[in-house]
Amino acid sequence: MSERKKVDRLYVDKKDLDDWKRLKDKDSPFAGCDNKDIFIAAMAVGYYEKSKIELKSKEGYFFSDNLKPEELALIRTIAVSKEGSLNVLLDEQRVYSVAEQYATGGVKLLKNKVFSGEYGSYAKKLESDLLRQYSKMMQNSSKKSQTPEEMSDIPIIDLIAGGETNKVEFKSSLIWDYRRKQATKETKIAVARAISSFMNSDGGFLLIGIDDEKDIIGLEKDLAQTHNNLDEFELTFTNTINNYLGKVNRPLINIRFEKMEDNDVAIVQVKPSPHPVYLKCEDKKEEFYIRSGNSSQPLDISEATQYIKEHWPDL
């Protein structure tokens, strides 16, 4: 697939440059502020007032690397609200474009509020309303608290857009090792390890054919090892589970395939296990993993013993 170009800056409309400059004058509450701070304020006003204007002639205003995590989160949330889907998060250019349009729609409104003396009370109300809106949107878009069964109807594109969580993990492949450029058992072990961590926790989804950057690379390299046959791929997957996790645990896993951007992707839905699941490596050593945040974490013997007592009290 084609490489996505990183957006390095955000833009304003050249026709509004006088308004942007006016907001930085010494008699403005934004005097001494960065361009980014004024942009975020104008975007918030534009969003709040439902004023969104397409840019006709662009002028670079500040670099995207200057955005703080909370500012980027607000920009993304506004984009999700505007588009009505998490899909937009896969398109960085679109996310920033939405922000630019709201900032363009909001800059004159912001200037009028600032220099009419209304900005103080308006800003407090705006902040309060936006915080409530932000909280509501994040609750609606977050799927972390749902069980895998409740998440089963979520489109795969939304699972990808949400990134890796305690319920979702990405793997580039099952068979092909992209780093070594050959098929290795380590990739199979990595898949089994992730699945065992979901089983020992609250279940989840493993998406195979998606890399850590959320790029859809598909199963092409894996399928080259299985005669380009998805049935053979699934058989290899089943053998991997049987070898490293045990045949008794295979019924807890469902695998299906979807086409995305002309690539096959495997969606592995994992149910929480009614018993502890151990990863059995080639040397017969058993390892115990749980899901912690967005990663699979090993527990030592004492930690695993305590966890098992608490997680399966009836055993």
BAFI-3210 file (N, C-alpha, C; in Angstrom, 3 decimals, decimal comma, padded with zeros to 6 digits):
// residues 315
n [1|2|3|4|5|6|7|8|9|10|11|12|13|14|15|16|17|18|19|20|21|22|23|24|25|26|27|28|29|30|31|32|33|34|35|36|37|38|39|40|41|42|43|44|45|46|47|48|49|50|51|52|53|54|55|56|57|58|59|60|61|62|63|64|65|66|67|68|69|70|71|72|73|74|75|76|77|78|79|80|81|82|83|84|85|86|87|88|89|90|91|92|93|94|95|96|97|98|99|100|101|102|103|104|105|106|107|108|109|110|111|112|113|114|115|116|117|118|119|120|121|122|123|124|125|126|127|128|129|130|131|132|133|134|135|136|137|138|139|140|141|142|143|144|145|146|147|148|149|150|151|152|153|154|155|156|157|158|159|160|161|162|163|164|165|166|167|168|169|170|171|172|173|174|175|176|177|178|179|180|181|182|183|184|185|186|187|188|189|190|191|192|193|194|195|196|197|198|199|200|201|202|203|204|205|206|207|208|209|210|211|212|213|214|215|216|217|218|219|220|221|222|223|224|225|226|227|228|229|230|231|232|233|234|235|236|237|238|239|240|241|242|243|244|245|246|247|248|249|250|251|252|253|254|255|256|257|258|259|260|261|262|263|264|265|266|267|268|269|270|271|272|273|274|275|276|277|278|279|280|281|282|283|284|285|286|287|288|289|290|291|292|293|294|295|296|297|298|299|300|301|302|303|304|305|306|307|308|309|310|311|312|313|314|315]
n.u [000,846|000,313|002,481|001,501|001,529|003,007|001,469|002,844|002,287|-000,210|-002,798|-003,990|-006,426|-005,343|-006,754|-007,600|-005,477|-005,002|-006,837|-005,865|-003,403|-004,273|-005,332|-003,091|-002,188|-001,032|-003,096|-004,755|-006,083|-004,628|-002,090|001,329|000,965|001,434|001,058|-000,241|-001,802|-003,729|-004,940|-006,114|-007,996|-009,627|-010,514|-012,015|-014,044|-015,201|-016,138|-017,914|-019,762|-020,714|-019,560|-018,000|-015,582|-014,373|-010,948|-009,571|-007,174|-004,193|-002,122|000,721|000,609|001,341|003,525|002,694|003,970|004,193|001,925|000,350|-000,353|-003,009|-004,166|-004,029|-005,691|-008,142|-008,464|-008,675|-011,000|-012,952|-012,869|-013,813|-016,392|-017,424|-017,282|-018,623|-017,682|-015,098|-013,425|-012,233|-009,910|-007,949|-007,030|-004,913|-004,574|-007,203|-008,232|-006,791|-007,614|-010,317|-010,036|-008,759|-010,776|-012,765|-011,335|-010,967|-013,607|-014,054|-012,322|-012,959|-015,197|-014,049|-012,307|-014,158|-015,469|-013,355|-012,578|-014,861|-015,264|-016,619|-015,316|-014,284|-016,400|-017,599|-015,545|-015,261|-017,733|-017,601|-015,385|-016,385|-018,605|-017,322|-015,680|-017,588|-018,736|-016,503|-015,962|-018,289|-018,125|-015,780|-016,559|-018,518|-017,034|-015,107|-014,309|-013,296|-014,318|-016,103|-017,183|-015,679|-017,780|-019,718|-018,355|-018,283|-019,743|-018,565|-017,203|-014,270|-012,584|-013,015|-012,017|-009,325|-008,824|-009,132|-006,809|-004,229|-005,314|-006,408|-008,060|-007,557|-005,170|-002,501|-000,970|001,557|001,859|001,425|003,109|005,239|008,272|008,916|011,137|013,318|012,921|011,919|010,139|009,370|009,342|009,059|007,264|004,835|004,784|004,609|002,038|000,526|001,196|000,010|-002,679|-002,986|-002,710|-005,030|-006,910|-006,369|-007,225|-009,694|-010,568|-010,546|-009,457|-007,381|-005,763|-004,564|-002,266|-002,131|-000,024|002,063|001,729|-000,823|-001,204|-002,585|-001,365|-001,924|-002,212|-000,472|002,285|002,222|000,308|001,688|003,183|001,363|000,311|-001,294|-003,808|-006,545|-007,774|-005,697|-004,072|-005,679|-005,594|-002,883|-002,897|-004,590|-003,011|-000,907|-002,109|-002,837|-000,312|001,090|-000,654|-002,474|-004,869|-007,337|-008,008|-008,609|-011,400|-012,158|-011,595|-012,286|-011,857|-011,883|-012,022|-011,428|-011,693|-009,664|-008,787|-008,044|-006,591|-006,221|-007,257|-006,930|-009,225|-009,174|-011,082|-011,128|-012,164|-012,553|-010,853|-012,065|-010,227|-006,746|-004,384|-001,513|001,453|003,216|006,416|009,069|011,028|009,591|009,075|006,805|004,920|003,238|000,840|-000,766|-003,179|-002,206|-002,919|-002,045|-000,554|000,964|001,788|004,228|003,900|005,621|006,234|005,188|003,583|001,799|000,543|-000,857|-002,479|-004,045|-005,485|-007,086|-008,375|-009,637|-011,381|-012,831|-011,421]
n.v [-001,186|002,361|004,736|006,721|010,230|012,227|014,820|017,905|020,480|022,890|024,867|028,212|030,456|032,733|035,107|035,716|036,563|039,068|039,055|036,974|038,047|040,300|039,177|038,656|041,017|043,472|044,299|042,196|039,203|037,089|037,958|037,391|034,680|031,496|030,791|028,371|028,144|030,122|029,186|026,754|027,815|029,296|027,202|025,745|027,596|027,844|025,229|025,005|026,979|025,978|026,745|026,366|026,659|026,290|026,389|028,747|029,843|028,772|029,282|028,424|027,915|026,840|024,232|020,778|019,093|020,571|020,308|019,498|016,406|016,460|018,466|017,438|015,257|016,574|017,749|015,422|014,301|016,182|015,857|013,216|013,599|015,316|013,713|011,464|008,911|006,640|006,060|008,234|008,751|007,288|008,782|011,170|013,601|014,366|014,650|016,897|018,731|019,110|020,411|022,769|023,929|024,479|026,260|028,344|029,083|030,015|032,105|034,880|035,106|034,600|036,786|038,899|038,336|038,581|041,312|042,662|042,508|040,381|038,016|036,768|035,579|034,128|032,385|030,767|029,448|028,194|026,493|024,808|023,616|022,383|020,541|018,849|017,910|016,684|014,645|013,131|012,302|010,764|008,706|007,537|006,702|005,039|001,654|000,055|-000,948|-002,841|-006,231|-008,899|-010,117|-008,111|-006,344|-007,495|-006,677|-004,371|-002,538|-003,611|-001,578|000,398|-000,800|-000,832|001,916|002,724|001,874|-000,031|-001,600|-002,649|-004,549|-004,966|-005,941|-005,650|-007,591|-008,047|-010,384|-013,993|-016,023|-015,085|-013,437|-010,186|-008,736|-010,500|-011,415|-013,891|-017,010|-017,762|-019,458|-017,795|-015,740|-017,059|-017,859|-015,353|-014,570|-016,577|-015,972|-013,430|-014,127|-015,883|-014,084|-012,546|-014,563|-015,109|-012,841|-010,581|-011,355|-010,527|-008,929|-009,961|-008,664|-009,723|-008,887|-006,236|-003,558|-002,008|000,681|000,997|000,483|-001,218|-004,065|-006,592|-010,174|-011,153|-012,023|-014,114|-015,800|-016,565|-018,560|-020,524|-021,551|-019,567|-019,849|-019,456|-021,289|-023,052|-021,286|-020,858|-023,437|-023,593|-021,645|-022,870|-025,111|-023,767|-022,713|-025,136|-026,278|-024,459|-023,509|-025,480|-027,971|-027,943|-025,335|-024,211|-024,009|-021,623|-019,607|-017,629|-017,252|-015,126|-013,777|-010,736|-008,477|-005,723|-002,729|-004,183|-006,188|-009,228|-009,668|-011,039|-011,577|-012,220|-013,379|-013,575|-015,396|-014,952|-017,252|-020,099|-021,162|-021,125|-020,296|-021,461|-020,570|-022,703|-023,267|-024,283|-025,549|-026,776|-025,210|-023,410|-020,454|-017,634|-015,276|-012,073|-009,564|-006,294|-003,040|-001,976|-004,199|-007,511|-009,028|-010,784|-012,925|-013,771|-016,791|-016,445|-014,159|-015,074|-017,132|-015,730|-014,127|-016,036|-017,129|-014,948|-014,387|-016,719|-017,777|-020,039|-022,264]
n.w [000,000|-000,455|001,073|003,790|003,887|006,309|008,135|008,512|009,353|010,359|008,845|008,079|006,637|004,191|003,830|006,344|007,837|009,028|011,106|012,691|013,411|014,821|017,105|018,564|019,503|021,941|023,599|023,766|025,303|024,410|023,980|023,597|023,401|021,717|018,174|017,922|020,267|019,911|017,608|018,529|020,309|018,521|016,885|018,747|019,329|016,774|016,420|018,587|017,949|015,648|013,219|010,287|007,842|004,577|003,566|001,353|000,406|001,488|004,372|006,105|009,611|012,161|013,444|013,443|015,234|017,514|018,968|022,008|023,803|024,895|023,384|020,823|021,226|021,581|019,044|017,481|018,567|017,898|015,138|014,924|015,936|013,961|011,620|012,380|012,822|013,854|011,828|010,600|011,983|010,844|008,829|008,850|007,533|006,968|009,556|010,519|008,638|009,209|011,671|010,811|009,274|011,172|012,772|010,978|010,628|013,157|013,840|013,390|014,986|017,453|017,666|017,753|020,163|021,977|021,792|022,380|024,971|026,020|026,299|028,647|030,362|028,356|027,551|029,805|029,865|027,397|027,777|029,781|028,467|026,303|027,617|028,731|026,360|025,203|027,059|026,805|024,119|024,165|025,843|024,289|022,060|023,082|023,502|025,388|027,777|027,095|026,568|024,563|023,161|023,120|021,574|019,116|016,906|016,079|013,443|011,714|010,844|012,710|015,002|014,333|014,087|016,726|017,888|019,685|022,637|025,938|024,986|022,325|019,903|017,506|014,942|012,576|011,160|011,014|010,224|008,589|009,181|009,271|009,970|009,873|007,372|006,586|007,124|010,479|013,662|015,795|015,213|015,274|017,947|019,137|018,383|019,668|022,291|022,689|022,406|024,570|026,667|026,409|026,926|029,609|030,767|030,108|027,624|024,067|020,949|018,305|015,614|012,631|010,187|010,353|011,057|013,649|013,242|012,476|009,828|007,052|006,086|005,336|004,580|002,738|002,664|004,516|003,310|001,074|002,073|002,469|000,148|-000,921|000,218|002,209|003,861|004,443|005,803|008,080|009,113|009,769|011,735|013,649|014,311|015,482|017,814|019,047|019,482|021,129|023,071|023,668|022,746|024,013|024,349|021,915|021,145|022,339|020,681|017,866|014,398|011,620|008,259|006,495|003,709|003,148|001,731|-000,539|000,638|002,501|005,815|009,056|011,634|014,895|017,410|020,847|023,624|027,196|029,330|031,219|032,871|033,924|031,359|029,835|028,134|026,156|025,428|023,086|024,598|026,525|028,663|030,664|030,375|031,776|030,918|031,098|030,117|030,131|030,093|026,906|026,193|026,341|029,311|031,208|034,089|037,057|039,038|041,683|041,327|039,360|040,745|042,752|041,120|039,793|041,921|042,553|040,146|039,272|041,489|042,188|041,464]
ca.u [000,000|001,097|002,835|000,773|002,404|002,777|001,116|003,849|001,857|-001,611|-002,914|-005,114|-006,711|-004,601|-007,658|-007,854|-004,217|-005,125|-007,560|-004,942|-002,406|-004,942|-005,527|-001,829|-001,815|-000,754|-004,330|-005,535|-005,722|-003,722|-000,776|002,410|000,647|001,866|000,026|-000,982|-002,794|-004,824|-005,606|-006,950|-009,130|-010,511|-011,133|-013,035|-015,154|-015,852|-016,873|-018,998|-020,760|-021,074|-019,092|-016,914|-015,376|-013,283|-009,855|-009,396|-005,753|-003,585|-000,885|001,171|000,445|002,218|003,907|001,885|004,760|004,072|000,683|000,410|-001,254|-004,406|-004,633|-004,235|-006,884|-009,308|-008,585|-009,174|-012,366|-013,792|-012,950|-014,711|-017,748|-017,849|-017,424|-019,552|-017,067|-013,675|-012,658|-011,481|-008,620|-006,974|-006,629|-004,401|-004,835|-008,608|-008,383|-006,299|-008,428|-011,515|-009,604|-008,495|-012,045|-013,425|-010,550|-011,283|-014,954|-014,121|-011,362|-013,628|-016,050|-013,163|-011,838|-015,267|-015,688|-012,217|-012,500|-016,133|-015,285|-017,432|-014,563|-014,068|-017,507|-017,810|-014,502|-015,556|-018,855|-017,099|-014,542|-017,253|-019,389|-016,437|-015,246|-018,700|-018,841|-015,338|-016,165|-019,364|-017,623|-014,812|-017,300|-019,206|-016,094|-014,256|-014,906|-012,419|-015,029|-017,012|-016,685|-015,495|-019,073|-020,353|-017,568|-018,215|-020,372|-017,811|-016,463|-012,829|-011,912|-013,099|-011,065|-007,994|-008,716|-009,007|-005,454|-004,064|-005,836|-006,455|-008,935|-007,193|-003,739|-002,189|000,211|001,777|001,809|001,456|004,170|006,373|008,985|009,308|012,477|014,290|012,567|011,727|009,171|010,002|008,415|008,895|006,041|003,718|004,808|004,132|000,579|000,007|001,399|-001,021|-003,968|-003,022|-002,917|-006,453|-007,637|-006,163|-007,780|-011,130|-010,803|-010,180|-009,301|-006,065|-005,903|-003,345|-002,193|-002,102|001,214|001,954|001,345|-002,215|-001,238|-003,154|-000,390|-002,534|-001,632|000,181|003,508|001,817|-000,379|002,698|003,684|000,263|-000,224|-002,319|-005,060|-006,947|-008,050|-004,401|-003,658|-006,429|-005,053|-001,620|-003,280|-005,081|-001,858|-000,150|-002,813|-002,727|001,074|001,614|-001,628|-003,223|-006,076|-008,542|-008,304|-008,976|-012,803|-012,355|-011,098|-012,922|-011,084|-012,560|-011,194|-012,091|-010,907|-009,492|-007,853|-007,619|-005,754|-006,888|-006,891|-007,536|-009,759|-009,210|-011,841|-010,707|-012,995|-011,815|-010,813|-012,540|-009,096|-005,475|-003,812|-000,062|002,167|004,196|007,452|009,720|011,800|008,595|008,882|005,494|004,899|001,877|000,706|-002,050|-003,259|-002,042|-002,918|-002,064|000,509|000,941|002,804|004,465|003,904|006,481|005,475|004,412|002,563|000,795|-000,219|-001,784|-003,440|-004,958|-006,380|-008,041|-009,116|-010,446|-011,483|-013,497|-010,550]
ca.v [000,000|003,583|005,301|007,944|011,355|012,855|016,235|018,558|021,787|023,237|026,058|029,142|031,096|033,996|036,252|035,976|036,812|040,263|038,672|036,174|038,979|041,164|038,418|038,603|042,364|043,583|044,501|040,965|038,192|036,129|038,571|036,530|033,268|030,902|030,643|027,136|028,379|030,896|028,285|025,836|028,595|029,599|025,939|025,423|028,521|027,454|023,978|025,285|027,806|025,280|027,556|025,637|027,285|025,735|027,315|029,026|030,072|028,331|029,844|027,642|028,710|026,264|022,849|019,794|018,509|021,421|019,997|018,676|015,247|016,800|019,270|016,499|014,477|017,416|017,844|014,133|014,111|017,053|015,215|012,060|014,128|015,842|012,654|010,461|007,585|006,576|005,847|009,431|008,751|006,644|009,773|012,318|014,806|014,725|015,114|018,269|019,569|019,467|021,415|024,019|024,518|025,057|027,424|029,402|029,549|030,574|033,167|036,178|035,043|034,735|038,175|039,744|038,080|039,102|042,777|043,235|042,385|039,238|036,776|036,111|034,689|033,219|031,353|029,817|028,623|027,374|025,444|023,860|022,874|021,525|019,433|017,889|017,309|015,817|013,470|012,334|011,685|009,735|007,574|006,884|006,096|004,052|000,323|-000,721|-001,577|-003,836|-007,592|-009,227|-010,393|-006,818|-005,650|-008,305|-005,989|-003,166|-002,721|-003,762|-000,303|001,138|-001,433|-000,353|003,343|002,881|001,522|-001,151|-001,349|-003,891|-005,484|-005,043|-005,926|-005,845|-008,355|-007,958|-011,691|-015,227|-016,922|-014,373|-012,500|-009,061|-008,273|-011,465|-011,670|-015,331|-017,598|-018,188|-019,895|-016,710|-014,985|-017,876|-017,765|-014,017|-014,608|-017,405|-015,232|-012,399|-014,798|-016,392|-012,953|-012,229|-015,638|-015,002|-011,568|-010,435|-011,589|-009,419|-009,136|-009,891|-008,422|-010,142|-008,198|-004,817|-003,301|-001,163|002,036|000,873|000,284|-002,501|-004,691|-007,815|-011,495|-011,604|-012,787|-015,361|-016,662|-017,123|-019,781|-021,489|-021,732|-018,538|-020,494|-019,031|-022,492|-023,533|-020,319|-021,158|-024,688|-023,225|-020,931|-023,869|-025,884|-022,885|-022,712|-026,473|-026,552|-023,563|-023,246|-026,695|-028,163|-027,669|-023,905|-023,749|-023,579|-020,282|-018,652|-017,598|-016,509|-014,854|-012,969|-009,648|-007,750|-004,296|-002,140|-005,301|-007,105|-010,087|-009,447|-012,018|-011,039|-013,306|-013,003|-014,464|-015,363|-015,204|-018,677|-020,485|-021,740|-020,510|-020,763|-021,291|-020,638|-023,797|-023,043|-025,472|-026,224|-027,275|-024,232|-022,788|-019,047|-017,164|-013,875|-011,388|-008,315|-005,120|-001,915|-002,398|-005,172|-008,788|-008,969|-012,066|-012,950|-014,830|-017,843|-015,917|-013,263|-015,891|-017,858|-014,783|-013,710|-017,162|-017,207|-013,855|-014,379|-017,935|-018,150|-021,328|-023,377]
ca.w [000,000|-000,527|002,363|004,115|004,139|007,599|008,083|009,351|009,839|010,182|008,022|008,178|005,350|004,050|003,945|007,762|008,542|009,865|012,323|013,506|013,975|015,794|018,343|019,298|019,931|023,376|024,356|023,666|026,298|023,779|023,779|024,061|023,161|020,455|017,144|018,189|021,319|019,333|016,666|019,296|020,807|017,385|016,481|019,746|019,112|015,530|016,659|019,517|017,266|014,405|012,091|009,624|006,534|003,771|003,301|-000,068|000,139|002,737|004,909|007,242|010,834|013,181|013,163|014,165|016,324|018,700|019,671|023,212|023,683|025,159|022,258|019,721|021,563|021,309|017,585|016,977|019,016|017,069|013,818|015,062|016,074|012,665|010,622|012,890|012,823|014,186|010,594|010,231|012,669|009,967|007,822|009,584|006,747|007,145|010,938|010,620|007,752|009,977|012,652|010,091|008,839|012,342|013,185|010,019|010,948|014,495|014,156|013,485|016,170|018,607|017,719|018,195|021,588|022,727|021,810|022,830|026,425|026,426|026,196|029,933|030,713|027,217|027,571|030,877|029,421|026,296|028,341|030,479|027,480|025,519|028,469|028,786|025,032|025,031|027,900|026,216|022,881|024,498|026,372|023,182|021,114|023,750|023,588|026,246|028,871|026,563|026,395|023,144|022,554|022,867|020,557|017,893|015,779|015,737|012,186|011,916|010,631|013,967|015,917|013,946|014,405|018,164|018,321|020,607|023,971|026,705|024,274|020,901|019,571|016,095|014,551|011,138|010,498|011,800|009,754|008,003|010,045|008,423|010,331|009,364|005,981|006,402|008,048|011,725|014,706|016,757|014,912|015,771|019,408|019,497|018,243|020,759|023,550|022,781|022,616|025,952|027,583|026,350|027,602|031,050|031,213|029,817|026,218|023,199|019,512|017,688|014,181|011,941|008,907|010,698|011,780|014,831|012,825|012,016|008,385|006,633|005,199|004,844|004,838|001,497|002,953|005,161|002,351|000,177|002,725|002,570|-001,208|-001,130|000,591|003,551|004,663|004,939|006,813|009,300|009,659|010,424|012,958|014,604|014,780|016,381|019,102|019,630|019,894|022,161|024,128|023,969|021,940|024,797|024,319|020,576|021,031|022,881|019,691|016,553|013,411|010,355|007,355|005,784|002,720|003,431|000,772|-001,394|001,402|003,471|007,216|009,955|012,889|015,869|018,604|021,926|024,823|028,437|029,636|032,547|033,601|033,509|030,095|029,845|026,858|026,211|024,430|022,546|025,639|027,474|029,720|030,616|030,743|032,060|030,504|031,216|029,365|030,983|029,172|025,497|025,951|027,052|030,352|031,886|035,544|037,604|039,709|042,808|040,794|038,684|041,775|043,351|040,099|039,550|043,086|042,504|038,869|039,238|042,911|042,378|041,076]
c.u [000,879|001,328|002,066|001,754|002,037|002,471|002,043|003,409|000,356|-001,705|-004,094|-005,313|-006,013|-005,496|-007,905|-006,589|-004,289|-005,843|-006,656|-003,901|-003,031|-005,093|-004,244|-001,368|-001,732|-002,008|-005,259|-005,138|-004,783|-002,343|000,302|002,156|001,228|000,709|-000,864|-002,099|-004,001|-005,634|-006,574|-008,187|-010,128|-011,230|-012,269|-014,264|-015,925|-016,690|-018,102|-020,133|-021,207|-020,723|-017,853|-016,787|-014,177|-012,221|-009,696|-007,927|-004,984|-002,284|-000,493|001,167|001,268|002,470|003,127|002,647|004,660|002,814|000,953|-000,564|-002,715|-004,990|-004,910|-005,480|-008,151|-009,545|-009,174|-010,631|-013,336|-013,952|-013,897|-016,157|-018,282|-018,140|-018,379|-019,000|-015,601|-012,805|-011,767|-010,099|-007,532|-006,429|-006,201|-004,691|-006,269|-008,851|-007,967|-007,107|-009,702|-011,175|-009,396|-009,789|-012,792|-012,670|-010,835|-012,679|-015,023|-013,273|-012,037|-014,539|-015,223|-012,700|-012,934|-015,537|-014,588|-012,286|-013,836|-016,260|-016,081|-016,615|-014,435|-015,156|-017,765|-016,817|-014,779|-016,699|-018,409|-016,282|-015,390|-018,030|-018,520|-015,960|-016,343|-018,849|-017,722|-015,521|-017,213|-018,875|-016,665|-015,498|-017,983|-018,252|-015,237|-014,994|-014,168|-013,176|-015,958|-016,345|-016,468|-016,818|-019,796|-019,644|-017,641|-018,815|-019,636|-017,066|-014,960|-012,094|-011,941|-012,178|-009,649|-007,811|-008,522|-007,640|-005,433|-004,508|-005,744|-007,329|-008,534|-005,677|-003,573|-000,951|000,344|001,557|001,748|002,694|005,429|006,958|009,518|010,713|013,543|014,065|012,533|010,648|009,908|008,935|008,142|007,624|004,811|003,634|004,257|002,605|-000,039|000,116|000,296|-002,384|-004,074|-003,272|-004,374|-007,270|-007,544|-006,698|-009,268|-011,463|-010,395|-010,067|-007,834|-006,284|-004,576|-003,361|-002,242|-000,811|001,002|001,547|-000,084|-002,316|-001,751|-002,197|-000,887|-001,722|-000,831|001,400|003,189|001,191|000,578|003,278|002,609|-000,456|-001,367|-003,720|-005,414|-007,275|-006,754|-003,839|-004,363|-005,944|-003,727|-001,894|-003,731|-003,937|-000,997|-000,786|-002,654|-001,334|001,499|000,646|-002,449|-004,535|-007,346|-008,950|-008,736|-010,436|-013,089|-012,021|-011,899|-012,065|-011,915|-011,670|-012,046|-011,119|-010,871|-008,424|-007,213|-006,663|-006,616|-006,350|-007,617|-007,977|-009,947|-009,924|-011,578|-011,629|-012,126|-011,920|-011,369|-011,444|-007,805|-004,956|-002,327|000,484|003,277|005,209|008,144|010,480|010,916|008,377|007,513|005,583|003,450|001,805|-000,698|-002,000|-003,166|-001,913|-002,992|-000,964|000,280|002,095|002,973|004,375|004,855|005,621|004,606|003,297|001,431|-000,079|-001,268|-002,867|-004,484|-005,953|-007,482|-008,937|-010,035|-010,616|-012,094|-012,632|-009,926]
c.v [001,234|004,140|006,599|009,053|012,005|014,336|016,981|019,914|021,961|024,627|026,930|029,754|032,455|035,224|036,645|036,355|038,031|039,937|037,867|037,084|039,866|040,469|038,304|039,975|042,444|043,808|043,293|040,002|037,123|036,735|037,678|035,056|032,804|030,887|029,428|027,373|029,141|030,033|027,367|026,564|028,887|028,336|025,578|026,312|028,134|026,197|024,232|026,046|027,193|026,096|026,907|026,165|026,646|026,801|027,499|029,156|029,832|029,049|029,000|028,470|028,178|024,795|021,872|019,156|019,324|021,130|019,131|017,511|015,604|017,650|018,386|015,651|015,274|017,554|016,558|013,924|014,959|016,443|014,023|012,527|014,615|014,731|011,556|009,055|007,691|006,402|007,028|009,437|008,064|007,615|011,056|013,624|015,288|015,270|016,570|019,230|020,024|020,559|022,769|024,710|025,150|026,291|028,611|029,971|030,277|031,797|034,537|036,225|035,237|036,177|039,109|039,575|038,732|040,620|043,462|043,155|041,202|037,968|036,039|035,120|033,674|032,065|030,314|028,886|027,677|026,208|024,374|022,991|021,912|020,326|018,380|017,154|016,305|014,522|012,547|011,600|010,548|008,505|006,805|006,139|005,021|002,732|-000,546|-001,481|-002,685|-005,204|-007,849|-009,516|-009,100|-006,061|-006,331|-007,618|-004,715|-003,403|-002,774|-002,437|000,537|000,533|-000,945|001,102|003,580|002,523|000,330|-000,740|-002,636|-004,941|-005,703|-005,035|-006,211|-006,732|-008,275|-009,286|-012,814|-016,051|-016,154|-013,361|-011,367|-008,570|-009,199|-011,811|-013,167|-015,816|-018,089|-018,644|-018,769|-015,893|-015,751|-017,807|-016,418|-013,940|-015,401|-016,690|-014,185|-013,022|-015,317|-015,253|-012,506|-013,275|-015,515|-013,700|-011,536|-010,669|-010,390|-009,817|-009,027|-009,743|-008,742|-009,576|-006,697|-004,554|-002,310|000,269|002,089|000,718|-001,125|-003,131|-006,035|-009,066|-012,029|-012,471|-014,112|-016,323|-017,254|-018,412|-020,870|-021,639|-020,769|-019,053|-020,117|-020,218|-023,055|-022,576|-020,620|-022,453|-024,429|-022,505|-021,923|-024,699|-025,064|-022,862|-024,061|-026,720|-025,723|-023,285|-024,467|-026,765|-027,791|-026,201|-023,382|-023,331|-022,184|-019,187|-018,771|-016,762|-016,336|-013,925|-011,893|-009,035|-006,278|-003,756|-003,224|-006,256|-007,968|-009,781|-010,487|-011,328|-012,213|-012,804|-014,042|-014,295|-015,526|-016,684|-018,957|-021,089|-021,049|-021,142|-020,443|-021,390|-021,669|-023,616|-024,349|-026,254|-026,756|-026,334|-023,568|-021,341|-018,599|-015,668|-013,364|-010,134|-007,167|-003,907|-002,418|-003,409|-006,448|-008,813|-010,323|-011,906|-014,042|-015,778|-017,289|-014,991|-014,040|-016,632|-016,947|-014,372|-014,796|-017,304|-016,162|-013,907|-015,589|-018,456|-019,527|-022,519|-024,038]
c.w [000,000|000,866|002,584|004,448|005,462|007,402|009,035|009,880|009,625|009,571|008,441|006,800|005,296|004,221|005,399|008,531|009,453|011,181|013,262|014,166|015,053|017,138|019,169|019,777|021,453|024,217|024,317|024,784|025,738|023,506|024,385|023,853|021,827|019,462|017,424|019,193|020,773|018,361|017,414|019,820|019,692|016,911|017,439|019,577|017,851|015,702|017,521|018,830|015,941|013,162|011,487|008,203|005,831|003,531|001,794|-000,445|001,432|003,073|006,119|008,512|012,012|012,846|014,038|015,325|017,609|019,506|020,896|023,064|023,897|024,032|021,050|019,971|021,269|019,812|017,011|017,347|018,207|015,672|013,855|015,160|014,739|011,670|011,074|012,923|013,212|012,950|010,250|010,867|011,854|008,922|008,539|008,866|006,947|008,556|011,062|009,749|008,458|010,985|011,982|009,685|010,011|012,842|012,268|010,287|012,284|014,741|014,281|014,699|017,431|018,763|018,229|019,684|022,424|022,873|022,105|024,341|026,930|026,634|027,531|030,281|029,602|027,252|028,645|030,480|028,308|026,828|029,011|029,494|026,679|026,335|028,584|027,460|024,802|025,811|027,300|024,973|023,184|025,063|025,257|022,257|021,743|023,875|024,606|027,327|028,387|026,491|024,912|022,442|022,204|021,747|019,191|016,675|015,370|014,427|012,452|011,743|011,899|015,020|015,619|014,364|015,893|018,709|019,261|022,010|024,782|026,041|022,817|020,749|018,085|015,952|013,033|010,446|011,513|011,479|009,353|008,983|009,175|008,742|009,761|007,898|005,674|007,376|009,297|012,714|015,696|016,483|015,398|017,288|019,864|019,408|019,382|022,102|023,743|023,078|024,040|026,937|027,581|027,103|029,121|031,626|030,879|028,357|025,381|021,748|019,119|016,187|013,512|010,521|009,083|011,465|012,910|014,505|012,295|010,503|008,067|005,630|004,677|005,124|003,652|001,762|003,624|004,156|001,326|000,747|002,814|001,231|-001,512|-000,818|002,030|004,448|005,247|005,989|008,132|009,938|010,375|011,740|014,036|015,164|015,745|017,770|019,796|020,200|021,108|023,308|024,520|023,214|022,691|024,716|022,950|020,463|021,580|021,874|018,408|015,613|012,154|009,533|006,699|004,783|003,099|002,501|-000,101|-000,694|002,315|004,859|008,057|011,241|013,836|017,120|019,687|023,125|026,069|028,811|031,036|033,423|033,151|032,221|030,086|028,425|026,996|025,089|024,053|023,607|026,756|028,651|029,552|031,104|030,890|031,779|030,791|030,360|030,354|030,082|027,740|025,188|026,755|028,039|031,034|033,404|036,012|038,435|040,832|042,333|040,133|039,687|042,402|042,367|039,878|040,691|043,010|041,269|038,724|040,663|043,156|042,013|042,297]
res [m|s|e|r|k|k|v|d|r|l|y|v|d|k|k|d|l|d|d|w|k|r|l|k|d|k|d|s|p|f|a|g|c|d|n|k|d|i|f|i|a|a|m|a|v|g|y|y|e|k|s|k|i|e|l|k|s|k|e|g|y|f|f|s|d|n|l|k|p|e|e|l|a|l|i|r|t|i|a|v|s|k|e|g|s|l|n|v|l|l|d|e|q|r|v|y|s|v|a|e|q|y|a|t|g|g|v|k|l|l|k|n|k|v|f|s|g|e|y|g|s|y|a|k|k|l|e|s|d|l|l|r|q|y|s|k|m|m|q|n|s|s|k|k|s|q|t|p|e|e|m|s|d|i|p|i|i|d|l|i|a|g|g|e|t|n|k|v|e|f|k|s|s|l|i|w|d|y|r|r|k|q|a|t|k|e|t|k|i|a|v|a|r|a|i|s|s|f|m|n|s|d|g|g|f|l|l|i|g|i|d|d|e|k|d|i|i|g|l|e|k|d|l|a|q|t|h|n|n|l|d|e|f|e|l|t|f|t|n|t|i|n|n|y|l|g|k|v|n|r|p|l|i|n|i|r|f|e|k|m|e|d|n|d|v|a|i|v|q|v|k|p|s|p|h|p|v|y|l|k|c|e|d|k|k|e|e|f|y|i|r|s|g|n|s|s|q|p|l|d|i|s|e|a|t|q|y|i|k|e|h|w|p|d|l]
***
